[in-house]
């Protein structure tokens, strides 16, 4: 079992097919385990700051309530010039 796990997590590559087209092989520098650790950490961090989130696969939606006075202060920071 340990040999199988080692082989599963090392020398990973990825290839994408769209219709009849196939991309070149690309070496994966990080994988599922790194992503799971990242997304779990993100979920805990958001929760610690009372920020609600919804996660599905690699999509994250963030929800939070903001008081009007806070919003008026913060909004100019997000405007595009």
C-alpha positions in Angstrom: 0.0 0.0 0.0 2.8 2.5 0.9 4.4 2.0 -2.5 1.1 2.7 -4.3 0.6 5.9 -2.2 4.1 7.1 -3.0 3.6 6.5 -6.7 0.2 8.1 -6.6 1.6 11.4 -5.1 4.8 11.7 -7.0 5.6 12.4 -10.6 2.0 13.5 -11.3 0.9 15.0 -14.7 -2.2 16.4 -16.2 -3.7 16.5 -19.7 -6.9 18.1 -20.9 -9.2 17.0 -23.7 -11.7 19.2 -25.4 -13.5 17.4 -28.1 -10.9 15.8 -30.2 -8.1 18.1 -29.1 -5.6 17.0 -26.4 -3.3 19.3 -24.6 0.4 18.6 -23.9 1.2 16.8 -20.7 1.9 19.2 -17.8 3.7 18.2 -14.6 1.7 18.9 -11.5 3.7 20.8 -8.9 1.0 20.4 -6.3 -2.0 18.3 -6.2 -5.2 17.3 -4.5 -3.6 17.0 -1.0 -2.2 20.5 -1.2 -5.5 21.9 -2.4 -7.4 20.1 0.3 -5.1 21.5 3.0 -5.4 25.0 1.5 -9.2 24.9 1.2 -9.6 23.5 4.7 -7.4 26.3 6.1 -9.3 28.9 4.1 -12.6 27.6 5.5 -11.4 27.7 9.1 -9.9 31.2 8.6 -13.1 32.6 7.2 -15.2 31.0 10.0 -12.8 32.5 12.6 -13.7 35.9 11.3 -17.4 35.2 11.2 -17.4 35.2 7.4 -19.8 32.7 5.8 -18.7 30.7 2.8 -20.1 28.1 0.4 -17.6 25.8 -1.3 -18.0 23.3 -4.1 -15.1 21.7 -5.9 -12.7 24.6 -6.5 -15.3 27.4 -6.2 -15.7 29.6 -3.1 -18.4 32.1 -2.4 -18.0 34.4 0.5 -20.9 36.1 2.4 -20.7 38.7 5.1 -22.9 41.4 6.5 -21.5 44.9 6.5 -23.0 47.9 8.4 -23.8 50.9 6.2 -21.2 53.1 8.0 -18.5 50.5 7.5 -19.5 50.1 3.9 -19.3 53.8 3.1 -15.8 53.8 4.6 -14.6 50.7 2.7 -16.3 51.1 -0.6 -13.9 53.8 -2.1 -11.1 51.3 -1.6 -12.7 48.9 -4.1 -13.6 51.4 -6.9 -11.7 51.1 -10.1 -10.1 54.2 -11.5 
